[in-house]
């Protein structure tokens, strides 16, 4: 269906962008690989040239272009080169994206600028540059990899800048779909669950892939969208929902570890959290005590504070966490430190004597659930129950530690 069509895909050297490119290449499409990586990255796999080789092996034609979507002239030059090489542009996929899951005070302005310039400005710039050529196509499409705009505050409070930037991409869909209705289809695509990419490995660490699906599910969903008529526009599409409507029944083929629980993606509400959100909305959680846990590099052991009015469940929990994590949970909450770097480890009540690498805050009830395996840390964070300041990668690795400790609880 896409034979002879020219797709301009940003961030197509790896991950989701490359998966969409390979799916189209099987039809014999022309793919413009607009990405930054020309030389091998020290940690991330693939370049625009290795992607081009894979695309041509799959049956397509490839045009690798060094493009940083923050640079206007690079985008303009790549579009002109694409038109000169293939005669036009039929489809634009705005896939390039930057992410920093940090709070307002922890997000440096250079990170804010990066997310706004790549996610919002880069999407707007690339769309604007491609549109004159898209309008000449018989069935033109713009597809943004961005979420439906969910204004639930939980999706803002932990990573406000990132949310604004991704919703900016979605607002481009809203505006451009209406502005170019009848001429160019403009839609958004977002995964229902986490997708295994190099970025997910960096965020979640080793083992996170078991909770993810393959990029193939987004490639198949994108193919469904891009082969529809241009009258199909202004939609915010979830991959699994669309594929079910298209008749797909077996989703195990997309799982990295079939049968393993999947992690829901950002911006999609989880039914289990509806009650908690209603409580927050009406202020009924104002009396819930909060527990803060700090992970840090401690130079030595600090004497632990004995339990005071500790809840039976909380006291039993911490007493069972092995000598490494001998702390107590009190009804009034408080701050506890856990040293996982010093030989032998240590833990105690109160602020640590050195700066923490990670600070996590949540209600005491959810804290107990997390340490007993009833609440996954990643799900707690994504649903707004867990707030994290500091080294995000280090914090998410806590999930692996908790899994190892569950057998001792």
VEXDO-634347 format. One record per residue: residue number from 1; y, x, z of N, C-alpha, C in turn. Coordinates in steps of 0.05 Angstrom, whole numbers, plus 5000, padded with zeros to 4 digits. Each point is the difference from the previous one (the first is absolute). Layout:
NUM,Y,X,Z,Y,X,Z,Y,X,Z
...
***
This chain:
1,4976,5016,5000,5024,4984,5000,5025,5017,5000
2,4999,5024,5011,5023,5017,5001,4999,5023,4979
3,4982,4997,4981,4998,5020,4979,5027,5003,4985
4,5010,5024,4998,5025,5005,4986,5025,4995,5016
5,4997,4988,5024,5024,4996,5017,5008,5026,5014
6,5025,5002,5005,5010,5024,5014,5009,4993,5028
7,4987,5013,5020,5006,4996,5028,5015,5024,5011
8,5023,4995,5013,5016,5020,5013,4994,4996,5030
9,4986,5020,5012,4991,4996,5028,5011,5023,5017
10,5016,4993,5020,5011,5020,5018,4979,5007,5022
11,4999,5025,5008,4981,5008,5020,4971,4998,4990
12,4995,5006,4975,4974,4996,4988,4982,5024,5001
13,5008,5021,5013,4984,5025,5000,4976,4997,5019
14,5001,4981,5018,4977,4996,5019,5001,4972,5011
15,4980,4993,5016,5000,4975,5015,5001,4974,4984
16,5015,4981,5009,5001,4974,4988,5011,5001,4972
17,5021,5015,4996,5012,5003,4973,4980,5010,4979
18,4985,5020,5008,4980,5011,4982,4977,4980,4995
19,4992,4985,5020,4979,4980,4997,5008,4979,4980
20,5025,4991,5001,5010,4980,4981,5001,5012,4972
21,5008,5025,4998,5001,5013,4974,4972,5003,4988
22,4980,5007,5016,4973,5003,4990,4988,4973,4991
23,5007,4979,5014,4990,4973,4993,5011,4992,4972
24,5026,5005,4996,5012,4994,4974,4990,5018,4978
25,4994,5025,5007,4991,5020,4981,4974,4992,4987
26,4983,4985,5015,4974,4992,4989,5004,4980,4977
27,5023,4987,4999,5006,4983,4977,5011,5015,4976
28,5007,5025,5005,5014,5016,4979,5030,4999,5002
29,5011,4997,5024,5029,4998,5004,5012,5028,5000
30,5026,5001,4995,5016,5024,5002,5012,5001,5029
31,4997,5022,5013,5009,5002,5028,5021,5022,5003
32,5024,4993,5009,5020,5020,5007,4997,5006,5030
33,4992,5024,5007,4996,5008,5028,5026,5011,5010
34,5016,4984,5014,5026,5008,5010,4998,5007,5029
35,4996,5026,5006,4996,5009,5028,5011,5028,5004
36,5002,5008,5025,5012,5026,5006,4981,5023,4998
37,4975,4996,5005,4981,5022,5004,4991,5013,4973
38,5013,5022,4994,4993,5015,4976,4982,5024,5007
39,5004,5011,5024,4984,5022,5011,4982,4989,5022
40,4976,5010,5004,4983,4990,5021,5013,5001,5027
41,4998,4978,5015,5011,4998,5027,4981,5014,5020
42,5011,5011,5021,4982,5014,5019,4981,4982,5015
43,5006,4975,5003,4982,4981,5014,4992,4976,4983
44,5017,4991,4982,4994,4976,4985,4986,5007,4973
45,4980,4984,4993,4985,5006,4975,5016,4990,4975
46,4996,5013,4977,5009,4990,4975,5028,5007,4992
47,5004,5003,4974,5027,5004,4988,5003,4981,4977
48,5023,4999,4987,5004,4983,4977,4981,5008,4977
49,4992,5026,5000,4984,5009,4978,4970,4994,5005
50,4991,5002,5025,4972,4993,5005,4997,4970,4997
51,5020,4984,5007,4999,4971,4995,4999,4994,4971
52,5016,5015,4984,5000,4996,4971,4972,5005,4988
53,4987,5021,5009,4973,5006,4990,4981,4977,5007
54,5001,4989,5024,4983,4978,5007,5006,4974,4984
55,5025,4995,4995,5008,4977,4984,4989,5002,4972
56,5003,5023,4988,4990,5004,4972,4969,4999,4999
57,4987,5010,5021,4971,4999,5001,4990,4971,5002
58,5017,4983,5012,4994,4971,5004,5005,4984,4975
59,5013,5012,4980,5005,4986,4975,5029,4994,4993
60,5018,5009,5017,5029,4995,4995,5014,5024,4989
61,5026,4997,4995,5017,5022,4993,5020,5005,5023
62,5004,5025,5006,5017,5006,5023,5024,5017,4993
63,5022,4994,5013,5025,5016,4998,5009,5007,5028
64,4993,5025,5009,5009,5008,5027,5029,5008,5000
65,5016,4989,5018,5028,5006,5002,5007,5006,5029
66,5014,5023,5004,5009,5006,5027,5024,4983,5007
67,4996,4981,5019,5020,4981,5007,5002,4996,5030
68,5024,5006,5011,5006,4992,5027,5018,4976,4997
69,4991,4977,5009,5015,4975,4996,5027,5000,5014
70,5006,5020,5016,5026,5002,5013,5021,5012,4980
71,4989,5013,4979,5018,5014,4981,5003,4982,4975
72,5024,4990,4995,5005,4981,4978,4994,5013,4973
73,5009,5024,4996,4996,5012,4973,4971,5005,4994
74,4984,5007,5020,4971,5003,4996,4987,4974,4991
75,5008,4978,5012,4989,4974,4993,5009,4993,4971
76,5025,5004,4994,5010,4994,4973,4986,5017,4979
77,4996,5026,5005,4987,5018,4981,4971,4991,4996
78,4986,4993,5021,4972,4992,4998,4997,4974,4984
79,5018,4981,5004,4999,4975,4985,5005,5005,4970
80,5020,5017,4994,5006,5006,4972,4976,5015,4987
81,4987,5017,5015,4977,5015,4989,4977,4980,4995
82,4997,4981,5018,4978,4980,4997,5005,4983,4975
83,5024,4992,4996,5007,4983,4977,4996,5016,4974
84,5009,5025,5001,4997,5017,4976,4970,5006,4994
85,4984,5003,5021,4972,5006,4996,4983,4976,4992
86,5005,4978,5013,4982,4976,4996,5014,4977,4987
87,5026,5002,4994,5014,4979,4986,5012,4978,5017
88,4996,5001,5026,5011,4980,5018,4987,5000,5027
89,5008,4982,5017,4987,4996,5027,4994,4971,5003
90,4976,4994,5008,4991,4972,5004,4998,4992,5029
91,4993,5020,5017,4995,4994,5028,5012,5022,5018
92,5013,4992,5021,5009,5019,5020,4987,4994,5026
93,4988,5020,5013,4988,4997,5026,5015,5018,5020
94,5015,4988,5018,5015,5014,5020,4982,5005,5024
95,4987,5023,5000,4980,5006,5021,5010,5022,5019
96,5017,5017,4991,5010,5022,5017,5012,4989,5026
97,4993,5013,5022,5010,4990,5026,5000,5022,5020
98,5018,4998,5020,5001,5018,5022,4997,4984,5026
99,4988,5013,5020,4995,4985,5025,5005,5018,5024
100,5011,4988,5021,5003,5012,5026,4999,4978,5021
101,4979,4999,5015,4995,4978,5019,5012,5007,5027
102,5026,5002,5001,5014,5008,5024,5022,4981,5007
103,5008,4999,5026,5021,4982,5009,5027,5010,4992
104,5020,4984,5006,5028,5006,4991,5010,5026,5011
105,4996,5005,5026,5010,5025,5012,4984,5024,4993
106,4976,4996,4991,4982,5023,4993,5001,5007,4970
107,5013,4983,4984,5000,5005,4971,5024,5015,4992
108,4997,5025,4991,5022,5016,4991,5012,4988,4975
109,5026,5004,4996,5013,4988,4977,4989,5010,4974
110,4990,5025,4999,4989,5010,4975,4975,4984,4993
111,4985,4990,5020,4977,4983,4995,5009,4972,4991
112,5021,4990,5013,5011,4974,4991,5009,5002,4971
113,5015,5021,4994,5009,5003,4972,4977,5002,4980
114,4979,5015,5008,4977,5002,4983,4987,4973,4993
115,4996,4984,5021,4987,4974,4996,5018,4981,4984
116,5025,5000,5006,5018,4982,4985,5003,5009,4971
117,5001,5026,4995,5004,5010,4973,4975,4998,4983
118,4977,5004,5012,4975,4998,4985,4992,4971,4997
119,4998,4986,5022,4989,4972,5000,5019,4980,4987
120,5025,5000,5009,5019,4980,4990,5015,5009,4975
121,5015,5022,5003,5016,5010,4977,4982,5009,4977
122,4978,5013,5006,4982,5009,4979,4988,4977,4984
123,4992,4979,5014,4990,4976,4987,5021,4987,4982
124,5024,4997,5012,5022,4988,4985,5008,5017,4976
125,5002,5026,5003,5008,5018,4978,4979,5000,4978
126,4975,5002,5007,4979,5001,4979,4998,4973,4985
127,5003,4978,5015,5000,4974,4987,5024,4997,4981
128,5023,5007,5010,5024,4998,4984,4998,5017,4974
129,4988,5024,5002,4998,5017,4977,4979,4990,4980
130,4979,4988,5010,4979,4991,4982,5005,4972,4988
131,5017,4984,5013,5003,4972,4991,5009,4997,4971
132,5019,5016,4990,5008,4996,4972,4976,5003,4981
133,4981,5017,5007,4976,5004,4983,4979,4978,5005
134,4998,4992,5026,4981,4979,5007,5007,4974,4985
135,5025,4994,4998,5009,4975,4987,4992,4999,4970
136,4993,5022,4989,4991,5001,4972,4970,4996,4997
137,4986,5001,5023,4971,4997,4999,4991,4971,4997
138,4976,4995,4990,4990,4973,4997,4993,4988,5027
139,4989,5016,5018,4992,4989,5026,5006,5020,5022
140,5026,5004,5006,5008,5020,5019,4996,4992,5029
141,4994,5020,5017,4996,4996,5028,5013,5022,5016
142,5011,4993,5024,5007,5019,5021,4983,4992,5024
143,4986,5020,5011,4984,4995,5024,5008,5020,5022
144,5010,4989,5022,5007,5017,5023,4978,4999,5021
145,4993,5023,5011,4980,5001,5022,5016,4996,5026
146,5005,4975,5006,5016,4993,5023,4990,4974,5012
147,5007,4995,5026,4988,4977,5014,5016,4974,4997
148,4987,4978,5007,5016,4975,5003,5019,5004,5024
149,5023,4988,4998,5021,5005,5021,4995,4982,5024
150,4987,5011,5020,4993,4987,5025,5022,5008,5020
151,5016,4981,5009,5022,5005,5018,4992,4999,5030
152,4975,5001,5005,4990,5001,5028,5011,5027,5011
153,5014,4999,5023,5012,5025,5011,4980,5022,5006
154,4975,4993,5004,4980,5020,5006,4997,5021,4978
155,5008,4993,4976,4998,5019,4977,5025,5017,4998
156,5019,4995,5017,5025,5016,4999,5002,5018,5025
157,4991,4991,5023,5007,5014,5025,4988,5028,5002
158,4978,5006,4988,4988,5027,5003,5008,5019,4978
159,5009,4990,4977,5006,5018,4977,5020,4986,4982
160,5024,4995,5011,5020,4984,4987,5008,5011,4973
161,5005,5026,4998,5008,5012,4974,4979,4997,4978
162,4975,5005,5007,4979,4997,4980,4998,4971,4991
163,5001,4981,5018,4999,4972,4993,5023,4992,4982
164,5024,5008,5006,5023,4994,4983,4995,5010,4972
165,4990,5025,4998,4997,5012,4974,4978,4986,4983
166,4978,4991,5013,4979,4986,4985,5009,4972,4992
167,5015,4987,5018,5010,4974,4994,5022,5002,4978
168,5013,5022,4998,5019,5005,4979,4987,4999,4973
169,4976,5011,4998,4984,4999,4975,4993,4971,4994
170,4993,4985,5021,4993,4972,4996,5024,4983,4991
171,5023,5007,5010,5025,4986,4993,5006,5005,4970
172,4993,5023,4990,5003,5005,4971,4983,4981,4984
173,4976,4993,5011,4983,4981,4986,5013,4972,5000
174,5011,4992,5023,5013,4974,5002,5023,4998,4980
175,5017,5020,5000,5024,4998,4983,4994,5003,4971
176,4984,5021,4993,4995,5006,4971,4982,4979,4987
177,4981,4988,5016,4983,4980,4988,5017,4976,4991
178,5020,4993,5015,5017,4978,4992,5020,5008,4978
179,5011,5024,5003,5019,5010,4980,4988,5002,4973
180,4975,5008,4998,4987,5005,4974,4978,4980,4994
181,5001,4977,5013,4980,4979,4996,4999,4993,4970
182,4976,4999,4989,4997,4994,4971,5000,5024,4983
183,5009,5023,5011,5001,5025,4985,4980,5021,5010
184,5001,5004,5027,4983,5020,5012,4988,4989,5026
185,4974,5002,5003,4987,4992,5025,5004,5021,5021
186,5007,4991,5024,5005,5019,5023,4985,4989,5024
187,4980,5016,5010,4984,4991,5022,4996,5023,5020
188,4990,4993,5024,4993,5019,5021,4970,4998,5007
189,4988,5022,5006,4972,5001,5007,4997,5016,5026
190,4984,4989,5019,4996,5013,5026,4971,4996,5009
191,4989,5021,5013,4972,4997,5009,4997,4984,5026
192,4978,4986,5002,4995,4985,5025,4991,5019,5022
193,4986,5021,4993,4990,5019,5020,5010,5028,4992
194,4997,5019,5019,5008,5027,4995,4984,5012,4977
195,5014,5016,4984,4987,5013,4976,4997,5029,5005
196,4977,5011,4994,4995,5029,5005,5014,5017,4979
197,5021,5014,5009,5015,5019,4984,5005,5025,5016
198,5011,5020,4987,5007,5025,5015,5020,4994,5022
199,5019,4982,4995,5020,4992,5020,4986,4988,5024
200,4980,4983,4996,4986,4987,5022,4985,5021,5016
201,4989,5020,4987,4986,5022,5015,5019,5015,5018
202,5025,5004,4990,5020,5014,5016,5009,4983,5024
203,5002,4974,4996,5009,4982,5021,4978,4996,5021
204,4976,4996,4990,4979,4991,5018,4980,5021,5008
205,5000,5023,4986,4981,5021,5007,4972,4995,4989
206,4983,5019,5006,4972,4998,4991,4986,4976,5012
207,4986,4986,4983,4985,4976,5009,5014,4974,4994
208,5026,5001,4994,5015,4975,4995,4989,4986,4975
209,4988,5016,4981,4991,4989,4975,4980,4977,5003
210,4985,5000,5022,4980,4979,5004,5012,4973,5004
211,5026,4999,5007,5014,4975,5004,5016,4992,4975
212,4996,5014,4978,5016,4996,4976,4983,4991,4976
213,5014,4989,4981,4988,4995,4974,5008,5021,4979
214,4986,5001,4978,5006,5018,4978,5025,4991,4985
215,5012,5018,4986,5023,4993,4983,4992,4982,4977
216,4974,4998,4995,4991,4983,4978,5008,4971,5002
217,5002,4990,5025,5007,4972,5004,5028,4994,4990
218,5018,5019,5005,5028,4996,4990,5001,5004,4970
219,4984,5018,4989,4999,5004,4971,4991,4975,4986
220,4979,4987,5011,4989,4976,4988,5020,4977,5002
221,5014,4998,5023,5020,4979,5004,5023,5004,4981
222,5009,5025,4998,5023,5007,4982,4992,4992,4971
223,4976,5006,4992,4991,4994,4973,5001,4970,4995
224,4992,4984,5020,5002,4971,4997,5029,4991,4995
225,5018,5012,5015,5028,4992,4998,5012,5008,4973
226,4995,5025,4992,5012,5012,4976,4989,4988,4974
227,4978,4987,5002,4989,4987,4976,5007,4970,4998
228,5015,4990,5020,5009,4973,4999,5025,4998,4983
229,5007,4976,4990,5025,4997,4983,5024,5005,5017
230,5023,5006,4987,5024,5006,5014,5012,4977,5016
231,4989,4976,4995,5009,4977,5016,4990,5001,5029
232,4980,5017,5004,4990,5005,5028,5019,5020,5013
233,5019,4990,5015,5021,5017,5011,5010,4990,5027
234,5012,5019,5015,5012,4993,5026,4979,4996,5022
235,4977,5011,4997,4978,4996,5019,4996,5024,5019
236,4993,4994,5025,4993,5021,5019,4970,4997,5005
237,4985,5018,4989,4971,4997,4997,4985,5018,5020
238,4980,4989,5013,4983,5015,5018,4974,5005,4984
239,4991,5025,4999,4978,5008,4982,4975,4982,5003
240,4990,4997,5025,4976,4985,5004,5003,4970,4993
241,5023,4989,5006,5005,4972,4994,4999,4995,4970
242,5013,5017,4985,5000,4998,4970,4971,5003,4989
243,4986,5020,5009,4973,5005,4989,4981,4978,5007
244,5003,4987,5023,4983,4977,5007,5006,4977,4981
245,5026,4996,4993,5007,4980,4981,4989,5006,4973
246,4996,5025,4994,4990,5008,4974,4969,5000,4999
247,4988,4992,5023,4971,4997,5000,4984,5023,5013
248,5014,5020,5011,4986,5022,5013,4989,4990,5027
249,4975,5006,5006,4987,4991,5025,4991,5023,5017
250,4992,5022,4987,4989,5023,5014,5023,5021,5005
251,5010,5001,5025,5021,5020,5006,4989,5025,5014
252,4974,5000,5005,4988,5024,5011,5002,5024,4981
253,5001,4993,4974,5002,5022,4980,5026,5016,5002
254,5020,4988,5013,5026,5013,5004,5001,5015,5026
255,4982,4996,5018,5001,5012,5026,4990,5029,5000
256,5014,5018,5015,4990,5027,5003,4974,5000,5015
257,4999,4984,5021,4976,4997,5017,4993,4970,5002
258,4985,4990,4981,4993,4971,5000,4989,4991,5027
259,5011,4977,5010,4992,4989,5025,5017,5009,5024
260,5015,5022,4996,5017,5010,5022,5025,4983,5002
261,5010,4994,5024,5025,4984,5002,5023,5014,4985
262,5017,4984,4987,5022,5010,4984,5026,4997,5015
263,5018,5019,4996,5026,4999,5013,5019,4984,4983
264,5013,4980,5011,5019,4984,4984,5025,5017,4993
265,5012,4995,4978,5024,5016,4992,5025,4989,5013
266,5021,5016,4998,5026,4992,5011,5010,4975,4987
267,5017,4986,5015,5016,4977,4991,4984,4974,4996
268,4974,5001,5006,4984,4976,4998,4991,4992,5028
269,5009,4976,5009,4994,4992,5027,4970,4997,5005
270,4992,5007,5024,4972,4996,5009,4999,4976,5017
271,4982,4982,4995,4998,4974,5014,4998,5004,5030
272,4986,5021,5009,4996,5005,5028,5026,5005,5015
273,5021,5007,4986,5025,5007,5013,5020,4977,5001
274,4992,4977,4989,5019,4977,4999,5009,4992,5028
275,4981,4998,5019,5007,4991,5027,5019,5020,5013
276,4994,5026,4997,5017,5021,5012,5028,4999,4989
277,5003,4994,4974,5026,4999,4988,5016,4976,5010
278,4986,4977,5004,5013,4977,5011,5010,5006,5028
279,4984,5014,5016,5008,5007,5027,5025,5018,5000
280,5001,5019,4982,5023,5018,4998,5025,4984,4991
281,4996,4981,4982,5022,4985,4990,5013,4983,5021
282,4984,4989,5018,5011,4983,5021,5004,5014,5027
283,4997,5027,5000,5006,5016,5023,4979,4999,5022
284,4976,4990,4994,4980,4998,5022,4986,5026,5006
285,5006,5021,4985,4988,5026,5006,5018,5018,5016
286,5023,4989,5009,5019,5016,5014,4990,5011,5027
287,4980,4986,5012,4989,5009,5026,4976,5018,4997
288,4991,5005,4975,4976,5017,4997,5008,5029,5005
289,4985,5014,5017,5007,5027,5006,4992,5018,4977
290,5015,5021,4996,4995,5018,4978,4988,5026,5010
291,4982,5011,4983,4988,5026,5007,5009,5020,4978
292,5008,5023,5009,5008,5022,4981,4980,5023,5003
293,4990,5010,4978,4983,5023,5001,5012,5022,4984
294,5002,5024,5011,5011,5022,4985,4979,5021,4996
295,4997,5010,4976,4982,5022,4994,5016,5025,4995
296,4993,5022,5013,5017,5023,4997,4984,5026,5006
297,5013,5022,4996,4989,5026,5006,5010,5008,5028
298,4983,4998,5020,5007,5005,5028,4991,5028,5008
299,5017,5015,5014,4994,5027,5007,4980,5002,5023
300,4997,4978,5015,4981,5001,5022,4995,4972,5011
301,4984,4998,5020,4994,4974,5012,5022,4991,5019
302,5005,4974,5000,5019,4988,5019,4984,4982,5018
303,5007,5000,5026,4985,4983,5018,5003,4971,4993
304,4978,4985,5000,5001,4972,4992,5008,4982,5022
305,5014,4979,4993,5008,4980,5020,4977,4981,5005
306,4994,4994,5025,4978,4981,5006,5007,4972,4990
307,4980,4984,4995,5005,4973,4990,5015,4983,5020
308,5019,4984,4991,5015,4982,5017,4997,4972,4989
309,4989,4982,5015,4996,4972,4992,4987,4999,4972
310,4982,5018,4994,4987,5000,4974,4983,4976,4995
311,5001,4989,4976,4982,4978,4993,4972,5010,4999
312,4981,4982,5006,4972,5007,5001,4990,5011,4973
313,5009,4986,4979,4991,5008,4973,5012,5027,4992
314,5027,5002,5006,5013,5025,4993,4989,5024,5015
315,4995,4997,5026,4990,5022,5016,4973,5008,4991
316,4983,4981,4994,4973,5006,4990,5001,5015,4973
317,5019,4991,4984,5003,5012,4973,5006,5030,5002
318,5021,5007,5015,5008,5028,5001,4980,5017,5016
319,4987,4988,5020,4980,5015,5015,4977,5008,4982
320,4996,4985,4979,4977,5004,4982,5006,5018,4976
321,5026,5009,4998,5007,5015,4976,4994,5029,5002
322,4980,5008,5017,4991,5027,5003,5021,5017,5015
323,4992,5023,5010,5019,5017,5015,5025,5007,4984
324,4998,5000,4973,5023,5007,4983,5023,4980,5003
325,4993,4975,5003,5020,4979,5001,4998,4984,5026
326,5003,5013,5022,4998,4986,5026,5027,4991,5008
327,5008,4975,4992,5025,4988,5007,4994,4971,5009
328,5020,4987,5011,4997,4973,5009,5020,4982,4987
329,4993,4975,4994,5019,4981,4989,5010,4981,5022
330,5026,4998,5004,5010,4983,5021,5011,4974,4988
331,5001,4979,5016,5011,4974,4990,5028,5002,4991
332,5015,5019,5011,5028,5003,4993,5005,5018,4976
333,4979,5010,4989,5003,5018,4977,5012,5026,5009
334,5013,5014,4981,5011,5026,5007,4996,5020,4978
335,5004,5025,5006,4997,5021,4980,4977,5018,5009
336,4982,5005,4982,4977,5018,5005,5000,5022,4979
337,4992,5024,5008,4998,5021,4979,4971,5008,4998
338,4992,5008,4976,4973,5010,4994,5003,5026,4985
339,4990,5021,5011,5001,5027,4987,4974,5005,4986
340,5001,5001,4974,4976,5005,4984,4999,5028,4987
341,5019,5017,5009,5002,5026,4988,4991,5023,5019
342,5008,4997,5025,4993,5020,5020,4969,5000,5004
343,4989,5024,5004,4971,5002,5004,4992,4983,5025
344,4981,4983,4996,4992,4982,5022,5015,4974,5001
345,5024,5000,4990,5016,4976,4999,5010,4991,5027
346,5019,4982,5000,5010,4989,5025,5014,4974,4994
347,5005,4984,5021,5013,4974,4997,5013,4993,5027
348,5021,4983,4998,5013,4992,5025,5021,4979,4996
349,5013,4992,5022,5020,4979,4999,5028,5013,5000
350,5018,4988,4985,5027,5010,4999,5006,5017,4975
351,5024,5007,4996,5008,5015,4976,4989,5028,5001
352,4991,5011,4977,4990,5027,5000,5022,5020,5004
353,4993,5024,5007,5020,5021,5005,5010,5013,4974
354,4986,4994,4978,5008,5011,4974,5004,4977,4980
355,5013,5005,4978,5004,4980,4979,4974,4991,4988
356,4997,4974,4998,4975,4988,4989,5000,5002,4970
357,4976,5003,4988,4997,4999,4971,5001,4971,4990
358,4989,4982,5017,4998,4972,4992,5005,4983,5025
359,5015,4978,4996,5004,4981,5021,4992,4972,4989
360,4982,4987,5014,4990,4974,4991,5007,4979,5022
361,5010,4977,4991,5007,4979,5019,4987,4973,4992
362,4989,4986,5019,4987,4974,4995,4997,4986,5027
363,4993,4974,4998,4995,4985,5025,4975,5011,5013
364,4999,4998,5027,4977,5010,5015,4974,4986,4991
365,5002,4974,4995,4976,4985,4991,4989,5011,4974
366,5018,5005,4981,4991,5011,4974,4990,5029,5003
367,5012,5014,5019,4992,5028,5005,4971,5001,5009
368,4993,4982,5019,4972,4998,5009,4981,4993,4977
369,5009,4981,4983,4983,4992,4977,4996,5023,4981
370,5021,5017,4996,4997,5022,4981,4981,5021,5011
371,5002,5006,5026,4982,5021,5011,4972,4990,5005
372,4995,4974,4998,4973,4990,5002,4988,4993,4973
373,5014,5006,4979,4990,4996,4973,5003,4972,4989
374,5015,4983,5015,5004,4972,4991,5023,4997,4981
375,5017,5021,4998,5023,4999,4983,5003,5028,4987
376,4999,5001,4973,5002,5025,4986,5029,5010,5001
377,5005,5025,5005,5027,5011,5001,5016,4995,4974
378,4987,5004,4977,5014,4996,4975,5009,4971,4997
379,4982,4981,5007,5007,4972,4998,5022,4993,5021
380,4998,5012,5023,5020,4995,5021,5028,5009,4990
381,5000,5023,4987,5026,5010,4989,5010,4982,4978
382,4983,4993,4981,5009,4985,4977,5008,4972,5007
383,4989,4989,5022,5007,4973,5009,5023,5000,5019
384,5011,5023,5006,5023,5002,5018,4994,5001,5029
385,4975,5000,5008,4993,5001,5028,5003,5028,5012
386,4998,5020,4983,5002,5028,5009,5024,5013,4986
387,5018,5012,5015,5022,5014,4989,4995,5030,5004
388,5006,5015,4979,4994,5029,5001,5025,5016,4993
389,5007,5019,5016,5022,5019,4994,4988,5028,5000
390,5009,5016,4981,4990,5027,4998,4982,5005,4977
391,4980,5017,5003,4982,5009,4979,4981,4977,4993
392,5006,4986,4978,4984,4976,4993,4971,5008,4993
393,4996,5022,4985,4973,5008,4993,4984,5006,5025
394,5011,5013,5019,4986,5007,5025,4993,4975,5015
395,5018,4980,5000,4996,4975,5015,4976,4985,4988
396,5000,4998,4973,4978,4984,4988,4973,5013,5004
397,4999,5026,5004,4975,5013,5005,4988,4992,5027
398,5016,4987,5016,4990,4990,5026,4977,4981,4996
399,5000,4985,4977,4979,4981,4996,4972,5013,4999
400,4999,5024,4988,4975,5014,4999,4991,5008,5029
401,5019,5009,5016,4994,5007,5028,4989,4976,5015
402,5013,4977,4996,4992,4976,5015,4971,4992,4992
403,4994,5003,4975,4973,4993,4990,4979,5017,5015
404,5007,5026,5003,4981,5019,5014,4998,4993,5029
405,5021,4989,5012,5000,4994,5029,4987,4973,5006
406,4998,4983,4980,4989,4973,5006,4973,5000,5013
407,4984,5019,4993,4973,5001,5011,5000,5006,5030
408,5023,5011,5010,5001,5006,5028,5013,4978,5017
409,5010,4979,4987,5014,4979,5015,4980,4981,5013
***
